[in-house]
Amino acid sequence: MIIATITSKNGIKIRLTDERWKHIVLMHPNLTDKQRKVLSTVKNPDYILRGSGDEKLAVLEISKNHYLVVVYKETTKDGFIITAYESSDPKWLFKKETIWSKHL
């Protein structure tokens, strides 16, 4: 079941399913009450990084060296959220290629 659909920076509709949300909160219980923030991170990130394969990472800086990362995939027609987590390791995170930044 689709919980929500938002639009990525590329204009692609990205869906969050019930199954994926359950996975996210099971693996990262600190995100239980942050569903809106996860969705808004894909819609309005601070950065988009290249992930593994064709995955993208939408990144929102929560505070200095503390980030919300949402992993998602896009096709030409639509896409979906895979997972989300918080990271306090900018050295690891920003070793990845930056595809887009609101700071440029």
N, CA, C and O atoms as CSV, one atom per row, in Angstrom:
chain,resi,resn,atom,element,x,y,z
A,1,MET,N,N,0.836,-1.168,0.000
A,1,MET,CA,C,0.000,0.000,0.000
A,1,MET,C,C,0.893,1.248,0.000
A,1,MET,O,O,1.882,1.311,0.731
A,2,ILE,N,N,0.540,2.224,-0.814
A,2,ILE,CA,C,1.291,3.473,-0.888
A,2,ILE,C,C,0.821,4.403,0.229
A,2,ILE,O,O,-0.369,4.700,0.344
A,3,ILE,N,N,1.762,4.857,1.046
A,3,ILE,CA,C,1.462,5.786,2.131
A,3,ILE,C,C,1.413,7.215,1.602
A,3,ILE,O,O,0.512,7.983,1.938
A,4,ALA,N,N,2.403,7.562,0.765
A,4,ALA,CA,C,2.508,8.930,0.261
A,4,ALA,C,C,3.281,8.937,-1.043
A,4,ALA,O,O,4.055,8.024,-1.331
A,5,THR,N,N,3.060,9.978,-1.823
A,5,THR,CA,C,3.813,10.217,-3.048
A,5,THR,C,C,4.266,11.670,-3.030
A,5,THR,O,O,3.476,12.575,-2.760
A,6,ILE,N,N,5.535,11.880,-3.318
A,6,ILE,CA,C,6.081,13.233,-3.401
A,6,ILE,C,C,6.855,13.345,-4.708
A,6,ILE,O,O,7.076,12.340,-5.385
A,7,THR,N,N,7.265,14.541,-5.065
A,7,THR,CA,C,7.981,14.773,-6.313
A,7,THR,C,C,9.438,15.101,-6.011
A,7,THR,O,O,9.736,15.962,-5.184
A,8,SER,N,N,10.347,14.395,-6.699
A,8,SER,CA,C,11.784,14.618,-6.511
A,8,SER,C,C,12.219,15.886,-7.241
A,8,SER,O,O,11.432,16.490,-7.970
A,9,LYS,N,N,13.468,16.282,-7.043
A,9,LYS,CA,C,14.039,17.442,-7.738
A,9,LYS,C,C,14.029,17.247,-9.252
A,9,LYS,O,O,14.041,18.229,-9.995
A,10,ASN,N,N,14.009,16.002,-9.723
A,10,ASN,CA,C,13.957,15.716,-11.161
A,10,ASN,C,C,12.539,15.724,-11.703
A,10,ASN,O,O,12.330,15.472,-12.890
A,11,GLY,N,N,11.558,16.012,-10.846
A,11,GLY,CA,C,10.165,16.031,-11.283
A,11,GLY,C,C,9.539,14.652,-11.372
A,11,GLY,O,O,8.497,14.485,-12.006
A,12,ILE,N,N,10.160,13.658,-10.744
A,12,ILE,CA,C,9.675,12.279,-10.769
A,12,ILE,C,C,8.857,12.014,-9.504
A,12,ILE,O,O,9.259,12.402,-8.407
A,13,LYS,N,N,7.716,11.358,-9.660
A,13,LYS,CA,C,6.886,10.980,-8.515
A,13,LYS,C,C,7.570,9.837,-7.768
A,13,LYS,O,O,7.868,8.794,-8.350
A,14,ILE,N,N,7.812,10.041,-6.483
A,14,ILE,CA,C,8.477,9.051,-5.632
A,14,ILE,C,C,7.479,8.581,-4.582
A,14,ILE,O,O,6.869,9.396,-3.890
A,15,ARG,N,N,7.313,7.271,-4.465
A,15,ARG,CA,C,6.330,6.751,-3.518
A,15,ARG,C,C,7.013,6.139,-2.292
A,15,ARG,O,O,8.116,5.598,-2.367
A,16,LEU,N,N,6.317,6.248,-1.174
A,16,LEU,CA,C,6.711,5.577,0.059
A,16,LEU,C,C,5.624,4.570,0.365
A,16,LEU,O,O,4.464,4.935,0.558
A,17,THR,N,N,5.999,3.293,0.410
A,17,THR,CA,C,5.018,2.241,0.686
A,17,THR,C,C,5.016,1.891,2.171
A,17,THR,O,O,5.965,2.175,2.901
A,18,ASP,N,N,3.939,1.278,2.584
A,18,ASP,CA,C,3.801,0.811,3.962
A,18,ASP,C,C,4.925,-0.171,4.305
A,18,ASP,O,O,5.487,-0.115,5.399
A,19,GLU,N,N,5.247,-1.059,3.384
A,19,GLU,CA,C,6.302,-2.057,3.611
A,19,GLU,C,C,7.646,-1.371,3.849
A,19,GLU,O,O,8.381,-1.763,4.755
A,20,ARG,N,N,7.976,-0.360,3.055
A,20,ARG,CA,C,9.249,0.348,3.209
A,20,ARG,C,C,9.277,1.149,4.501
A,20,ARG,O,O,10.305,1.203,5.175
A,21,TRP,N,N,8.144,1.779,4.855
A,21,TRP,CA,C,8.113,2.558,6.089
A,21,TRP,C,C,8.306,1.643,7.299
A,21,TRP,O,O,9.016,2.002,8.238
A,22,LYS,N,N,7.682,0.469,7.282
A,22,LYS,CA,C,7.869,-0.493,8.379
A,22,LYS,C,C,9.335,-0.904,8.486
A,22,LYS,O,O,9.871,-1.022,9.588
A,23,HIS,N,N,9.979,-1.122,7.346
A,23,HIS,CA,C,11.409,-1.457,7.328
A,23,HIS,C,C,12.228,-0.326,7.948
A,23,HIS,O,O,13.102,-0.569,8.780
A,24,ILE,N,N,11.940,0.903,7.541
A,24,ILE,CA,C,12.699,2.058,8.034
A,24,ILE,C,C,12.600,2.170,9.550
A,24,ILE,O,O,13.619,2.305,10.227
A,25,VAL,N,N,11.386,2.115,10.091
A,25,VAL,CA,C,11.235,2.298,11.544
A,25,VAL,C,C,11.708,1.075,12.337
A,25,VAL,O,O,12.086,1.206,13.501
A,26,LEU,N,N,11.692,-0.100,11.723
A,26,LEU,CA,C,12.244,-1.281,12.381
A,26,LEU,C,C,13.763,-1.152,12.517
A,26,LEU,O,O,14.325,-1.437,13.574
A,27,MET,N,N,14.414,-0.724,11.445
A,27,MET,CA,C,15.871,-0.607,11.444
A,27,MET,C,C,16.360,0.674,12.123
A,27,MET,O,O,17.472,0.718,12.649
A,28,HIS,N,N,15.522,1.716,12.109
A,28,HIS,CA,C,15.911,3.029,12.636
A,28,HIS,C,C,14.754,3.616,13.443
A,28,HIS,O,O,14.094,4.550,12.988
A,29,PRO,N,N,14.503,3.078,14.632
A,29,PRO,CA,C,13.346,3.506,15.426
A,29,PRO,C,C,13.330,5.000,15.754
A,29,PRO,O,O,12.274,5.558,16.050
A,30,ASN,N,N,14.487,5.643,15.703
A,30,ASN,CA,C,14.545,7.084,15.953
A,30,ASN,C,C,13.803,7.890,14.881
A,30,ASN,O,O,13.557,9.081,15.066
A,31,LEU,N,N,13.447,7.251,13.764
A,31,LEU,CA,C,12.719,7.938,12.691
A,31,LEU,C,C,11.209,7.723,12.768
A,31,LEU,O,O,10.477,8.208,11.905
A,32,THR,N,N,10.739,7.018,13.766
A,32,THR,CA,C,9.320,6.664,13.867
A,32,THR,C,C,8.399,7.863,13.692
A,32,THR,O,O,7.395,7.766,12.987
A,33,ASP,N,N,8.717,8.981,14.314
A,33,ASP,CA,C,7.849,10.159,14.228
A,33,ASP,C,C,8.335,11.180,13.195
A,33,ASP,O,O,7.958,12.351,13.252
A,34,LYS,N,N,9.181,10.729,12.244
A,34,LYS,CA,C,9.768,11.659,11.273
A,34,LYS,C,C,9.384,11.345,9.826
A,34,LYS,O,O,10.137,11.652,8.902
A,35,GLN,N,N,8.220,10.736,9.630
A,35,GLN,CA,C,7.804,10.390,8.267
A,35,GLN,C,C,7.712,11.626,7.374
A,35,GLN,O,O,8.175,11.596,6.234
A,36,ARG,N,N,7.131,12.694,7.867
A,36,ARG,CA,C,7.032,13.927,7.064
A,36,ARG,C,C,8.409,14.463,6.700
A,36,ARG,O,O,8.619,14.928,5.580
A,37,LYS,N,N,9.345,14.402,7.638
A,37,LYS,CA,C,10.704,14.886,7.395
A,37,LYS,C,C,11.398,14.013,6.349
A,37,LYS,O,O,12.134,14.531,5.508
A,38,VAL,N,N,11.176,12.706,6.389
A,38,VAL,CA,C,11.739,11.801,5.381
A,38,VAL,C,C,11.212,12.181,3.997
A,38,VAL,O,O,11.982,12.292,3.044
A,39,LEU,N,N,9.910,12.377,3.892
A,39,LEU,CA,C,9.309,12.746,2.608
A,39,LEU,C,C,9.805,14.106,2.128
A,39,LEU,O,O,10.125,14.267,0.950
A,40,SER,N,N,9.870,15.074,3.018
A,40,SER,CA,C,10.300,16.413,2.605
A,40,SER,C,C,11.776,16.445,2.226
A,40,SER,O,O,12.199,17.316,1.466
A,41,THR,N,N,12.567,15.503,2.749
A,41,THR,CA,C,13.981,15.432,2.381
A,41,THR,C,C,14.144,15.064,0.912
A,41,THR,O,O,15.037,15.585,0.244
A,42,VAL,N,N,13.297,14.178,0.399
A,42,VAL,CA,C,13.350,13.834,-1.031
A,42,VAL,C,C,12.870,15.017,-1.867
A,42,VAL,O,O,13.434,15.304,-2.924
A,43,LYS,N,N,11.853,15.687,-1.405
A,43,LYS,CA,C,11.269,16.814,-2.147
A,43,LYS,C,C,12.173,18.047,-2.130
A,43,LYS,O,O,12.283,18.753,-3.133
A,44,ASN,N,N,12.811,18.302,-1.004
A,44,ASN,CA,C,13.595,19.526,-0.852
A,44,ASN,C,C,14.888,19.254,-0.073
A,44,ASN,O,O,15.044,19.730,1.052
A,45,PRO,N,N,15.814,18.491,-0.666
A,45,PRO,CA,C,17.054,18.140,0.036
A,45,PRO,C,C,18.061,19.288,0.026
A,45,PRO,O,O,17.929,20.246,-0.736
A,46,ASP,N,N,19.058,19.170,0.879
A,46,ASP,CA,C,20.211,20.069,0.796
A,46,ASP,C,C,21.191,19.565,-0.256
A,46,ASP,O,O,21.850,20.354,-0.933
A,47,TYR,N,N,21.281,18.236,-0.388
A,47,TYR,CA,C,22.177,17.590,-1.353
A,47,TYR,C,C,21.499,16.354,-1.924
A,47,TYR,O,O,20.647,15.743,-1.279
A,48,ILE,N,N,21.889,15.997,-3.143
A,48,ILE,CA,C,21.566,14.686,-3.701
A,48,ILE,C,C,22.901,14.057,-4.083
A,48,ILE,O,O,23.673,14.625,-4.856
A,49,LEU,N,N,23.159,12.876,-3.526
A,49,LEU,CA,C,24.409,12.162,-3.771
A,49,LEU,C,C,24.128,10.898,-4.568
A,49,LEU,O,O,23.026,10.352,-4.528
A,50,ARG,N,N,25.157,10.439,-5.299
A,50,ARG,CA,C,25.028,9.191,-6.038
A,50,ARG,C,C,25.283,8.030,-5.082
A,50,ARG,O,O,26.320,7.973,-4.421
A,51,GLY,N,N,24.331,7.112,-5.015
A,51,GLY,CA,C,24.465,5.936,-4.159
A,51,GLY,C,C,24.987,4.754,-4.946
A,51,GLY,O,O,25.581,4.923,-6.011
A,52,SER,N,N,24.770,3.561,-4.429
A,52,SER,CA,C,25.168,2.332,-5.113
A,52,SER,C,C,24.259,2.099,-6.310
A,52,SER,O,O,23.053,2.334,-6.232
A,53,GLY,N,N,24.829,1.640,-7.407
A,53,GLY,CA,C,24.023,1.376,-8.603
A,53,GLY,C,C,23.309,2.636,-9.052
A,53,GLY,O,O,23.935,3.676,-9.256
A,54,ASP,N,N,21.997,2.538,-9.203
A,54,ASP,CA,C,21.227,3.701,-9.646
A,54,ASP,C,C,20.473,4.374,-8.498
A,54,ASP,O,O,19.523,5.122,-8.728
A,55,GLU,N,N,20.895,4.109,-7.277
A,55,GLU,CA,C,20.264,4.742,-6.117
A,55,GLU,C,C,20.730,6.188,-5.984
A,55,GLU,O,O,21.843,6.542,-6.373
A,56,LYS,N,N,19.854,7.003,-5.429
A,56,LYS,CA,C,20.187,8.377,-5.090
A,56,LYS,C,C,20.012,8.541,-3.587
A,56,LYS,O,O,19.191,7.861,-2.971
A,57,LEU,N,N,20.782,9.440,-3.006
A,57,LEU,CA,C,20.678,9.747,-1.587
A,57,LEU,C,C,20.284,11.209,-1.442
A,57,LEU,O,O,21.060,12.104,-1.775
A,58,ALA,N,N,19.090,11.444,-0.948
A,58,ALA,CA,C,18.657,12.799,-0.620
A,58,ALA,C,C,19.141,13.071,0.794
A,58,ALA,O,O,18.888,12.283,1.705
A,59,VAL,N,N,19.835,14.184,0.977
A,59,VAL,CA,C,20.462,14.480,2.264
A,59,VAL,C,C,19.972,15.828,2.782
A,59,VAL,O,O,19.970,16.825,2.060
A,60,LEU,N,N,19.562,15.836,4.035
A,60,LEU,CA,C,19.142,17.061,4.711
A,60,LEU,C,C,20.043,17.258,5.920
A,60,LEU,O,O,20.180,16.360,6.752
A,61,GLU,N,N,20.654,18.428,6.017
A,61,GLU,CA,C,21.490,18.724,7.179
A,61,GLU,C,C,20.582,19.134,8.335
A,61,GLU,O,O,19.938,20.182,8.287
A,62,ILE,N,N,20.535,18.303,9.368
A,62,ILE,CA,C,19.692,18.557,10.536
A,62,ILE,C,C,20.385,19.546,11.471
A,62,ILE,O,O,19.761,20.475,11.984
A,63,SER,N,N,21.666,19.337,11.681
A,63,SER,CA,C,22.514,20.232,12.466
A,63,SER,C,C,23.947,19.983,11.997
A,63,SER,O,O,24.179,19.134,11.137
A,64,LYS,N,N,24.895,20.710,12.553
A,64,LYS,CA,C,26.281,20.543,12.106
A,64,LYS,C,C,26.706,19.082,12.260
A,64,LYS,O,O,26.644,18.515,13.351
A,65,ASN,N,N,27.137,18.487,11.151
A,65,ASN,CA,C,27.590,17.091,11.100
A,65,ASN,C,C,26.523,16.077,11.513
A,65,ASN,O,O,26.854,15.007,12.024
A,66,HIS,N,N,25.256,16.400,11.299
A,66,HIS,CA,C,24.157,15.477,11.577
A,66,HIS,C,C,23.170,15.575,10.418
A,66,HIS,O,O,22.598,16.634,10.163
A,67,TYR,N,N,22.979,14.453,9.719
A,67,TYR,CA,C,22.219,14.452,8.477
A,67,TYR,C,C,21.120,13.397,8.482
A,67,TYR,O,O,21.261,12.330,9.081
A,68,LEU,N,N,20.028,13.716,7.805
A,68,LEU,CA,C,19.002,12.726,7.484
A,68,LEU,C,C,19.252,12.313,6.044
A,68,LEU,O,O,19.326,13.161,5.155
A,69,VAL,N,N,19.382,11.016,5.812
A,69,VAL,CA,C,19.678,10.472,4.484
A,69,VAL,C,C,18.510,9.588,4.061
A,69,VAL,O,O,18.110,8.683,4.793
A,70,VAL,N,N,17.966,9.857,2.875
A,70,VAL,CA,C,16.877,9.049,2.328
A,70,VAL,C,C,17.367,8.442,1.018
A,70,VAL,O,O,17.706,9.160,0.078
A,71,VAL,N,N,17.400,7.120,0.967
A,71,VAL,CA,C,17.855,6.391,-0.217
A,71,VAL,C,C,16.636,6.077,-1.070
A,71,VAL,O,O,15.651,5.523,-0.579
A,72,TYR,N,N,16.706,6.435,-2.360
A,72,TYR,CA,C,15.576,6.196,-3.255
A,72,TYR,C,C,16.064,5.897,-4.662
A,72,TYR,O,O,17.225,6.135,-4.996
A,73,LYS,N,N,15.160,5.373,-5.482
A,73,LYS,CA,C,15.449,5.101,-6.889
A,73,LYS,C,C,14.440,5.836,-7.749
A,73,LYS,O,O,13.280,6.005,-7.373
A,74,GLU,N,N,14.905,6.270,-8.910
A,74,GLU,CA,C,14.044,6.895,-9.909
A,74,GLU,C,C,14.135,6.111,-11.209
A,74,GLU,O,O,15.202,5.621,-11.579
A,75,THR,N,N,13.002,5.996,-11.897
A,75,THR,CA,C,13.001,5.532,-13.279
A,75,THR,C,C,12.532,6.725,-14.106
A,75,THR,O,O,12.389,7.825,-13.573
A,76,THR,N,N,12.293,6.525,-15.381
A,76,THR,CA,C,11.811,7.643,-16.190
A,76,THR,C,C,10.381,8.020,-15.837
A,76,THR,O,O,9.956,9.143,-16.107
A,77,LYS,N,N,9.631,7.096,-15.237
A,77,LYS,CA,C,8.218,7.349,-14.943
A,77,LYS,C,C,7.928,7.604,-13.474
A,77,LYS,O,O,7.115,8.467,-13.145
A,78,ASP,N,N,8.582,6.863,-12.586
A,78,ASP,CA,C,8.304,7.009,-11.157
A,78,ASP,C,C,9.490,6.499,-10.351
A,78,ASP,O,O,10.535,6.169,-10.911
A,79,GLY,N,N,9.323,6.437,-9.044
A,79,GLY,CA,C,10.396,5.960,-8.189
A,79,GLY,C,C,9.860,5.593,-6.825
A,79,GLY,O,O,8.659,5.682,-6.570
A,80,PHE,N,N,10.765,5.177,-5.944
A,80,PHE,CA,C,10.338,4.744,-4.625
A,80,PHE,C,C,11.464,4.925,-3.617
A,80,PHE,O,O,12.644,4.898,-3.964
A,81,ILE,N,N,11.069,5.110,-2.361
A,81,ILE,CA,C,12.013,5.216,-1.256
A,81,ILE,C,C,12.403,3.807,-0.821
A,81,ILE,O,O,11.548,2.936,-0.661
A,82,ILE,N,N,13.696,3.596,-0.633
A,82,ILE,CA,C,14.225,2.303,-0.211
A,82,ILE,C,C,14.405,2.265,1.305
A,82,ILE,O,O,13.919,1.354,1.976
A,83,THR,N,N,15.102,3.255,1.831
A,83,THR,CA,C,15.331,3.325,3.271
A,83,THR,C,C,15.694,4.747,3.654
A,83,THR,O,O,15.837,5.617,2.795
A,84,ALA,N,N,15.838,4.973,4.940
A,84,ALA,CA,C,16.251,6.273,5.466
A,84,ALA,C,C,16.986,6.039,6.777
A,84,ALA,O,O,16.718,5.072,7.489
A,85,TYR,N,N,17.913,6.934,7.086
A,85,TYR,CA,C,18.670,6.829,8.329
A,85,TYR,C,C,19.303,8.179,8.636
A,85,TYR,O,O,19.364,9.057,7.776
A,86,GLU,N,N,19.770,8.333,9.862
A,86,GLU,CA,C,20.515,9.519,10.245
A,86,GLU,C,C,21.999,9.174,10.260
A,86,GLU,O,O,22.386,8.060,10.613
A,87,SER,N,N,22.819,10.138,9.873
A,87,SER,CA,C,24.266,9.928,9.832
A,87,SER,C,C,24.972,11.106,10.493
A,87,SER,O,O,24.579,12.261,10.332
A,88,SER,N,N,26.013,10.785,11.232
A,88,SER,CA,C,26.871,11.811,11.830
A,88,SER,C,C,28.294,11.670,11.300
A,88,SER,O,O,29.255,12.052,11.967
A,89,ASP,N,N,28.418,11.119,10.096
A,89,ASP,CA,C,29.730,10.861,9.502
A,89,ASP,C,C,29.839,11.549,8.139
A,89,ASP,O,O,29.721,10.894,7.103
A,90,PRO,N,N,30.066,12.871,8.137
A,90,PRO,CA,C,30.130,13.576,6.857
A,90,PRO,C,C,31.294,13.133,5.971
A,90,PRO,O,O,31.196,13.219,4.747
A,91,LYS,N,N,32.392,12.661,6.563
A,91,LYS,CA,C,33.527,12.210,5.746
A,91,LYS,C,C,33.119,11.037,4.869
A,91,LYS,O,O,33.446,10.999,3.683
A,92,TRP,N,N,32.399,10.071,5.457
A,92,TRP,CA,C,31.927,8.923,4.676
A,92,TRP,C,C,30.859,9.363,3.679
A,92,TRP,O,O,30.906,8.987,2.508
A,93,LEU,N,N,29.910,10.149,4.139
A,93,LEU,CA,C,28.777,10.551,3.315
A,93,LEU,C,C,29.227,11.333,2.091
A,93,LEU,O,O,28.783,11.053,0.978
A,94,PHE,N,N,30.100,12.306,2.284
A,94,PHE,CA,C,30.475,13.192,1.188
A,94,PHE,C,C,31.666,12.694,0.373
A,94,PHE,O,O,32.228,13.438,-0.430
A,95,LYS,N,N,32.052,11.418,0.584
A,95,LYS,CA,C,32.962,10.763,-0.354
A,95,LYS,C,C,32.194,10.409,-1.626
A,95,LYS,O,O,32.784,10.196,-2.685
A,96,LYS,N,N,30.877,10.350,-1.501
A,96,LYS,CA,C,30.016,10.025,-2.640
A,96,LYS,C,C,29.911,11.242,-3.558
A,96,LYS,O,O,30.053,12.382,-3.116
A,97,GLU,N,N,29.663,10.984,-4.826
A,97,GLU,CA,C,29.544,12.063,-5.801
A,97,GLU,C,C,28.302,12.909,-5.524
A,97,GLU,O,O,27.207,12.376,-5.339
A,98,THR,N,N,28.478,14.215,-5.497
A,98,THR,CA,C,27.350,15.128,-5.344
A,98,THR,C,C,26.730,15.356,-6.715
A,98,THR,O,O,27.389,15.852,-7.629
A,99,ILE,N,N,25.457,14.991,-6.852
A,99,ILE,CA,C,24.717,15.183,-8.101
A,99,ILE,C,C,24.091,16.573,-8.129
A,99,ILE,O,O,24.033,17.222,-9.173
A,100,TRP,N,N,23.629,17.012,-6.975
A,100,TRP,CA,C,22.933,18.298,-6.873
A,100,TRP,C,C,23.135,18.862,-5.474
A,100,TRP,O,O,23.198,18.113,-4.500
A,101,SER,N,N,23.234,20.177,-5.377
A,101,SER,CA,C,23.342,20.843,-4.081
A,101,SER,C,C,22.579,22.152,-4.133
A,101,SER,O,O,22.684,22.889,-5.114
A,102,LYS,N,N,21.823,22.449,-3.108
A,102,LYS,CA,C,21.123,23.732,-3.078
A,102,LYS,C,C,22.096,24.867,-2.793
A,102,LYS,O,O,21.739,26.040,-2.910
A,103,HIS,N,N,23.323,24.522,-2.420
A,103,HIS,CA,C,24.338,25.515,-2.086
A,103,HIS,C,C,25.165,25.949,-3.299
A,103,HIS,O,O,26.049,26.795,-3.172
A,104,LEU,N,N,24.887,25.382,-4.460
A,104,LEU,CA,C,25.656,25.756,-5.666
A,104,LEU,C,C,24.931,26.806,-6.467
A,104,LEU,O,O,25.425,27.239,-7.508
